[in-house]
Amino acid sequence: MRDAAHKAPRDRALDVVRGYADHDAAAVHEALDGLDAGGSLEVYAILILDVLAEFRQVAAALADEWVYDIPEHS
């Protein structure tokens, strides 16, 4: 028997996120196969928070660049 068959939904959700972070499509698909609706929502929540965190970093970097690139009025 495979170990994956005995994993809790939370562990499977974390496996999806790990596979996503590692760019491992096979691991993501395998972990998603065993998720119920609650586990899927947990995965989506984690991924959305990750995307929002990346967006915030990019937005902060762009804001810093824009502050320094503002032309002076003559």
C-alpha positions as CSV (number, residue, x, y, z in Angstrom):
1,M,0.0,0.0,0.0
2,R,1.1,3.5,-0.7
3,D,1.8,5.9,2.1
4,A,-0.2,8.6,0.3
5,A,-3.4,6.6,0.8
6,H,-3.1,7.2,4.6
7,K,-2.5,10.9,4.6
8,A,-4.9,13.4,6.2
9,P,-6.5,16.0,4.0
10,R,-4.3,18.7,5.6
11,D,-1.1,16.7,4.7
12,R,-2.4,16.3,1.1
13,A,-3.0,20.0,0.9
14,L,0.5,20.7,2.1
15,D,1.8,18.2,-0.5
16,V,0.0,20.2,-3.2
17,V,1.6,23.4,-2.1
18,R,5.1,21.8,-1.9
19,G,4.6,20.3,-5.4
20,Y,3.6,23.7,-6.6
21,A,6.6,25.4,-5.0
22,D,8.9,22.7,-6.5
23,H,7.3,23.0,-9.9
24,D,6.4,19.2,-9.7
25,A,3.2,18.7,-11.6
26,A,3.1,15.0,-10.9
27,A,3.2,15.6,-7.1
28,V,0.5,18.2,-7.4
29,H,-1.8,15.9,-9.4
30,E,-1.2,13.0,-7.0
31,A,-1.9,15.1,-3.9
32,L,-5.0,16.7,-5.5
33,D,-6.5,13.3,-6.4
34,G,-7.1,12.5,-2.7
35,L,-8.4,15.9,-1.5
36,D,-11.9,16.5,-0.5
37,A,-13.7,19.9,-0.8
38,G,-12.3,21.2,2.5
39,G,-8.7,20.2,1.6
40,S,-9.1,21.9,-1.8
41,L,-10.2,25.1,-0.2
42,E,-7.2,25.0,2.1
43,V,-4.9,24.6,-0.9
44,Y,-6.5,27.5,-2.7
45,A,-6.3,29.7,0.4
46,I,-2.5,28.9,0.8
47,L,-1.8,29.5,-2.9
48,I,-3.8,32.8,-2.9
49,L,-1.9,34.0,0.2
50,D,1.3,33.1,-1.5
51,V,0.4,35.0,-4.7
52,L,-0.8,38.0,-2.7
53,A,2.5,38.0,-0.7
54,E,4.5,38.0,-4.0
55,F,2.2,40.7,-5.4
56,R,2.8,42.8,-2.3
57,Q,6.6,42.5,-2.7
58,V,6.5,43.5,-6.4
59,A,4.2,46.4,-5.6
60,A,6.5,47.6,-2.9
61,A,9.5,47.4,-5.2
62,L,7.7,49.3,-7.9
63,A,6.5,51.9,-5.5
64,D,10.2,52.4,-4.4
65,E,11.2,52.8,-8.0
66,W,8.4,55.3,-8.8
67,V,9.3,57.4,-5.8
68,Y,12.9,57.8,-7.1
69,D,11.9,58.3,-10.8
70,I,9.5,61.2,-10.2
71,P,10.7,64.0,-12.5
72,E,11.2,67.4,-10.8
73,H,9.0,70.2,-12.2
74,S,11.0,73.1,-13.7
